[in-house]
Amino acid sequence: MRNSGVRLLRRIAVTVVGTVILVVGVVLLVAPGPGLVVIALALAVFAIEYQWARRNLAAVQERARSAALKAAASRVATASAVLFGVGAIGLGVVLIFTDLLPLSGTGTGVGAAVGGLTVLLRRAKTLNRFGR
């Protein structure tokens, strides 16, 4: 009896966590973001308990990989990421050293600069991984 209770709780937890991740993935399909990657993550969570998720996981992973390759090959995506990253770093410097803008300060500036640096590093990693 105790073992079946633990299995039920595990199944409920997997279902709740998988559903939350899946909803985020669906939102990211229409918003800027890695929607297919997040959906693949949701399926990986569901695959812990559900056979249907195990069957569909490989197909979604392949679609996500294909989308990543397409994004890596896009000059527009690369240029946009570089411009955004450099702009965020520049904004961070302005926020750190001036009080001209709302929310100016060291914490906000460092956050913006780190965000910009993160975008640049992720783009470089993507280009390195998928070739260009």
Phi and psi restraints in degrees (value plus and minus 20) as a CYANA .aco file:
   2 ARG   PHI     -83.1   -43.1
   2 ARG   PSI     -61.6   -21.6
   3 ASN   PHI     -82.7   -42.7
   3 ASN   PSI     -60.7   -20.7
   4 SER   PHI     -89.2   -49.2
   4 SER   PSI     -51.3   -11.3
   5 GLY   PHI     -86.8   -46.8
   5 GLY   PSI     -60.8   -20.8
   6 VAL   PHI     -85.3   -45.3
   6 VAL   PSI     -62.2   -22.2
   7 ARG   PHI     -82.8   -42.8
   7 ARG   PSI     -60.0   -20.0
   8 LEU   PHI     -85.0   -45.0
   8 LEU   PSI     -64.9   -24.9
   9 LEU   PHI     -82.3   -42.3
   9 LEU   PSI     -60.5   -20.5
  10 ARG   PHI     -83.1   -43.1
  10 ARG   PSI     -63.4   -23.4
  11 ARG   PHI     -84.1   -44.1
  11 ARG   PSI     -60.7   -20.7
  12 ILE   PHI     -84.1   -44.1
  12 ILE   PSI     -64.8   -24.8
  13 ALA   PHI     -82.5   -42.5
  13 ALA   PSI     -64.5   -24.5
  14 VAL   PHI     -82.1   -42.1
  14 VAL   PSI     -61.6   -21.6
  15 THR   PHI     -84.5   -44.5
  15 THR   PSI     -64.7   -24.7
  16 VAL   PHI     -86.2   -46.2
  16 VAL   PSI     -69.8   -29.8
  17 VAL   PHI     -83.2   -43.2
  17 VAL   PSI     -65.3   -25.3
  18 GLY   PHI     -80.4   -40.4
  18 GLY   PSI     -60.4   -20.4
  19 THR   PHI     -85.7   -45.7
  19 THR   PSI     -63.2   -23.2
  20 VAL   PHI     -81.8   -41.8
  20 VAL   PSI     -66.3   -26.3
  21 ILE   PHI     -83.8   -43.8
  21 ILE   PSI     -60.0   -20.0
  22 LEU   PHI     -82.7   -42.7
  22 LEU   PSI     -62.7   -22.7
  23 VAL   PHI     -81.4   -41.4
  23 VAL   PSI     -63.4   -23.4
  24 VAL   PHI     -81.1   -41.1
  24 VAL   PSI     -62.3   -22.3
  25 GLY   PHI     -81.9   -41.9
  25 GLY   PSI     -61.5   -21.5
  26 VAL   PHI     -85.2   -45.2
  26 VAL   PSI     -60.9   -20.9
  27 VAL   PHI     -81.6   -41.6
  27 VAL   PSI     -61.2   -21.2
  28 LEU   PHI     -90.8   -50.8
  28 LEU   PSI     -33.5     6.5
  29 LEU   PHI     -87.3   -47.3
  29 LEU   PSI     -54.1   -14.1
  30 VAL   PHI    -120.2   -80.2
  30 VAL   PSI     -43.2    -3.2
  31 ALA   PHI    -115.8   -75.8
  31 ALA   PSI     140.9   180.9
  32 PRO   PHI     -84.0   -44.0
  32 PRO   PSI     103.6   143.6
  33 GLY   PHI     140.6   180.6
  33 GLY   PSI     151.7   191.7
  34 PRO   PHI    -105.1   -65.1
  34 PRO   PSI      47.6    87.6
  35 GLY   PHI     -76.2   -36.2
  35 GLY   PSI     -67.5   -27.5
  36 LEU   PHI     -86.5   -46.5
  36 LEU   PSI     -54.1   -14.1
  37 VAL   PHI     -86.5   -46.5
  37 VAL   PSI     -62.0   -22.0
  38 VAL   PHI     -88.4   -48.4
  38 VAL   PSI     -58.0   -18.0
  39 ILE   PHI     -84.9   -44.9
  39 ILE   PSI     -59.7   -19.7
  40 ALA   PHI     -82.0   -42.0
  40 ALA   PSI     -58.4   -18.4
  41 LEU   PHI     -83.7   -43.7
  41 LEU   PSI     -61.6   -21.6
  42 ALA   PHI     -81.9   -41.9
  42 ALA   PSI     -63.2   -23.2
  43 LEU   PHI     -84.2   -44.2
  43 LEU   PSI     -55.6   -15.6
  44 ALA   PHI     -83.5   -43.5
  44 ALA   PSI     -58.6   -18.6
  45 VAL   PHI     -86.7   -46.7
  45 VAL   PSI     -67.6   -27.6
  46 PHE   PHI     -80.7   -40.7
  46 PHE   PSI     -53.3   -13.3
  47 ALA   PHI     -84.0   -44.0
  47 ALA   PSI     -36.9     3.1
  48 ILE   PHI     -80.7   -40.7
  48 ILE   PSI     -55.1   -15.1
  49 GLU   PHI    -139.5   -99.5
  49 GLU   PSI     -40.7    -0.7
  50 TYR   PHI    -140.9  -100.9
  50 TYR   PSI     110.6   150.6
  51 GLN   PHI     -85.4   -45.4
  51 GLN   PSI     -59.4   -19.4
  52 TRP   PHI     -79.2   -39.2
  52 TRP   PSI     -54.8   -14.8
  53 ALA   PHI     -90.9   -50.9
  53 ALA   PSI     -59.9   -19.9
  54 ARG   PHI     -81.2   -41.2
  54 ARG   PSI     -58.5   -18.5
  55 ARG   PHI     -86.9   -46.9
  55 ARG   PSI     -56.8   -16.8
  56 ASN   PHI    -112.0   -72.0
  56 ASN   PSI     -32.2     7.8
  57 LEU   PHI     -82.0   -42.0
  57 LEU   PSI     -64.8   -24.8
  58 ALA   PHI     -82.3   -42.3
  58 ALA   PSI     -59.3   -19.3
  59 ALA   PHI     -86.2   -46.2
  59 ALA   PSI     -61.8   -21.8
  60 VAL   PHI     -89.2   -49.2
  60 VAL   PSI     -58.2   -18.2
  61 GLN   PHI     -81.8   -41.8
  61 GLN   PSI     -59.6   -19.6
  62 GLU   PHI     -86.4   -46.4
  62 GLU   PSI     -60.9   -20.9
  63 ARG   PHI     -83.1   -43.1
  63 ARG   PSI     -60.8   -20.8
  64 ALA   PHI     -84.3   -44.3
  64 ALA   PSI     -62.1   -22.1
  65 ARG   PHI     -82.8   -42.8
  65 ARG   PSI     -61.8   -21.8
  66 SER   PHI     -83.9   -43.9
  66 SER   PSI     -61.8   -21.8
  67 ALA   PHI     -84.2   -44.2
  67 ALA   PSI     -58.6   -18.6
  68 ALA   PHI     -84.7   -44.7
  68 ALA   PSI     -60.7   -20.7
  69 LEU   PHI     -83.3   -43.3
  69 LEU   PSI     -62.0   -22.0
  70 LYS   PHI     -84.7   -44.7
  70 LYS   PSI     -61.7   -21.7
  71 ALA   PHI     -86.4   -46.4
  71 ALA   PSI     -58.7   -18.7
  72 ALA   PHI     -85.4   -45.4
  72 ALA   PSI     -50.7   -10.7
  73 ALA   PHI    -102.1   -62.1
  73 ALA   PSI     -30.1     9.9
  74 SER   PHI    -103.2   -63.2
  74 SER   PSI      98.3   138.3
  75 ARG   PHI     -87.0   -47.0
  75 ARG   PSI     -54.7   -14.7
  76 VAL   PHI     -84.6   -44.6
  76 VAL   PSI     -63.9   -23.9
  77 ALA   PHI     -83.6   -43.6
  77 ALA   PSI     -61.0   -21.0
  78 THR   PHI     -84.3   -44.3
  78 THR   PSI     -67.4   -27.4
  79 ALA   PHI     -82.3   -42.3
  79 ALA   PSI     -61.3   -21.3
  80 SER   PHI     -83.1   -43.1
  80 SER   PSI     -63.9   -23.9
  81 ALA   PHI     -84.1   -44.1
  81 ALA   PSI     -62.4   -22.4
  82 VAL   PHI     -85.7   -45.7
  82 VAL   PSI     -65.4   -25.4
  83 LEU   PHI     -81.7   -41.7
  83 LEU   PSI     -63.2   -23.2
  84 PHE   PHI     -83.8   -43.8
  84 PHE   PSI     -65.6   -25.6
  85 GLY   PHI     -81.3   -41.3
  85 GLY   PSI     -67.8   -27.8
  86 VAL   PHI     -85.1   -45.1
  86 VAL   PSI     -60.6   -20.6
  87 GLY   PHI     -82.9   -42.9
  87 GLY   PSI     -61.3   -21.3
  88 ALA   PHI     -87.0   -47.0
  88 ALA   PSI     -58.2   -18.2
  89 ILE   PHI     -84.8   -44.8
  89 ILE   PSI     -64.4   -24.4
  90 GLY   PHI     -80.6   -40.6
  90 GLY   PSI     -63.5   -23.5
  91 LEU   PHI     -81.7   -41.7
  91 LEU   PSI     -60.6   -20.6
  92 GLY   PHI     -79.8   -39.8
  92 GLY   PSI     -63.4   -23.4
  93 VAL   PHI     -82.5   -42.5
  93 VAL   PSI     -64.3   -24.3
  94 VAL   PHI     -81.2   -41.2
  94 VAL   PSI     -64.4   -24.4
  95 LEU   PHI     -84.9   -44.9
  95 LEU   PSI     -53.4   -13.4
  96 ILE   PHI     -91.3   -51.3
  96 ILE   PSI     -64.2   -24.2
  97 PHE   PHI    -120.3   -80.3
  97 PHE   PSI     -21.6    18.4
  98 THR   PHI    -154.3  -114.3
  98 THR   PSI     147.5   187.5
  99 ASP   PHI    -141.8  -101.8
  99 ASP   PSI      10.8    50.8
 100 LEU   PHI     -97.2   -57.2
 100 LEU   PSI     -47.1    -7.1
 101 LEU   PHI    -126.7   -86.7
 101 LEU   PSI     133.6   173.6
 102 PRO   PHI     -79.7   -39.7
 102 PRO   PSI     125.6   165.6
 103 LEU   PHI      45.3    85.3
 103 LEU   PSI      -0.4    39.6
 104 SER   PHI     -81.2   -41.2
 104 SER   PSI     126.6   166.6
 105 GLY   PHI     137.4   177.4
 105 GLY   PSI     148.0   188.0
 106 THR   PHI     -83.7   -43.7
 106 THR   PSI     -66.4   -26.4
 107 GLY   PHI     -81.6   -41.6
 107 GLY   PSI     -66.7   -26.7
 108 THR   PHI     -85.9   -45.9
 108 THR   PSI     -62.3   -22.3
 109 GLY   PHI     -84.1   -44.1
 109 GLY   PSI     -64.3   -24.3
 110 VAL   PHI     -83.7   -43.7
 110 VAL   PSI     -61.0   -21.0
 111 GLY   PHI     -80.2   -40.2
 111 GLY   PSI     -64.7   -24.7
 112 ALA   PHI     -85.5   -45.5
 112 ALA   PSI     -63.6   -23.6
 113 ALA   PHI     -85.1   -45.1
 113 ALA   PSI     -62.6   -22.6
 114 VAL   PHI     -84.5   -44.5
 114 VAL   PSI     -59.1   -19.1
 115 GLY   PHI     -80.9   -40.9
 115 GLY   PSI     -65.3   -25.3
 116 GLY   PHI     -83.0   -43.0
 116 GLY   PSI     -62.7   -22.7
 117 LEU   PHI     -83.6   -43.6
 117 LEU   PSI     -59.2   -19.2
 118 THR   PHI     -81.7   -41.7
 118 THR   PSI     -63.6   -23.6
 119 VAL   PHI     -80.6   -40.6
 119 VAL   PSI     -64.9   -24.9
 120 LEU   PHI     -84.0   -44.0
 120 LEU   PSI     -63.8   -23.8
 121 LEU   PHI     -85.9   -45.9
 121 LEU   PSI     -61.2   -21.2
 122 ARG   PHI     -84.1   -44.1
 122 ARG   PSI     -60.2   -20.2
 123 ARG   PHI     -85.7   -45.7
 123 ARG   PSI     -61.9   -21.9
 124 ALA   PHI     -82.1   -42.1
 124 ALA   PSI     -61.2   -21.2
 125 LYS   PHI     -85.1   -45.1
 125 LYS   PSI     -61.8   -21.8
 126 THR   PHI     -82.3   -42.3
 126 THR   PSI     -65.4   -25.4
 127 LEU   PHI     -84.3   -44.3
 127 LEU   PSI     -59.1   -19.1
 128 ASN   PHI     -87.9   -47.9
 128 ASN   PSI     -60.8   -20.8
 129 ARG   PHI     -91.1   -51.1
 129 ARG   PSI     -64.5   -24.5
 130 PHE   PHI    -118.8   -78.8
 130 PHE   PSI     -17.2    22.8
 131 GLY   PHI      51.6    91.6
 131 GLY   PSI     134.3   174.3
